Amino acid sequence: MGKPHLLVHDREDNVGVVVVEGLTAGTEMLCVVTEDNSDFSLVANADIPIGHKVALRDLSEGETVIKYGEDIGKMVGTAEKGGHVHIHNCKTKRW
C-alpha cells in the first residue's frame, strides 16, 4: 500500500479528510479506514486542500455529516461523491 490521500476514521463516516498537499480533481485517491486499516479508492472531483473533507457518497442538503462515527454537522448544500465538503456546504448544528 502506498501513502494515503484520504483518511476515514470510522466505517459509518460519510466524509474523509485529505492528508496530502495539492490534491487535484481527477486524482484517484488511496483512502484508508483507520478503524480497521482497510482501504479503498475514490476519485476526487475537485481540488481539495489538506485538512478539508471529501464526500464518500453523494450528500444532499439537510443531510447529517458523519466523521469519527459522530454527527459533526449538516449539509447546507450538496456534494457529489468525491467532492469538497467544507464551510460552503457544511455547517455545525450548534448555531
N, C-alpha and C positions, 0 to 999 in steps of 0.2 A: 504494500500500500504506500502511495506517495503522501506528500503533505496535504492535509485537508484544506479546502477553501471555505468550508462552512461547518459549524458545529451545531448539533441539535442535542439538547440536554436530555430530553425525555421522549419516549415513543409517542406520547399523546400530544406533543407540541405541533402547532401548525405553522411555526416560523423557526428559522435557524439564524445564526449570527455569522456574518462574514468575518474571517480571521486572517485575511490577506489584504495587502495594499493593492490598489489598482485593478480590482475585479471589473471586467468589462462585459458588456452584453455579448451573448453568444458563447461565453466560456462554459464548458462542461465542467461543473464543479464536483469535486470529490467531497461528499458530505459524510460526516462521522457522527453517529449517535453515541454520546458519552455514557449513557445509561448501560449499554451492553456492548459497546465498541464495534457495533455493526456499521456498515457503510452502504451508501447508495450514490447514484449520480443524479444531477439536476442541472439543467441549462439555465444560466442567468439571462433574463430577458431585458436587463437594464444594466447600466454602470452602477455599481453599488459600493459605497465606501466601507472601509473596515469598521467593524463595530455596529453596523446597521443590520437590520433584519431582512430576511428573504422569505417570501411566502412559499410554503411547501406544497400548497394546493391553491386553487382559486379561492380567494377570500372576498366576501360580499360586505357591503356597507351594513353596519349593525352587528356583524358577527364578532364573537369573542376571540381575542388573540391569546393563544396559549404558549407560554415559554416557561421552561423549568417545570413543566407539568402544572403550572399555575395560571390563573386568569391575570393578565397584565394590562388589559385594556380592551377597547373595542375599535373596530374599523369604522372610520367616518368617511371612507371612500372605498374603492375596490383595489385589489391587487391580483394579477394573474399568477399562476404557478410560476415560480422563478423570478417574480417581481419584487421591487423595492418596497419595504414596509417601514415607514418612519413617520415623523410628525405631520406629514402632508396627508396621510390616510389612516393614521392610528393615534388614538388619544386615550389617556387614562380615564377610568370611570369615576375617579375621585371628584372631578370638577365638572 
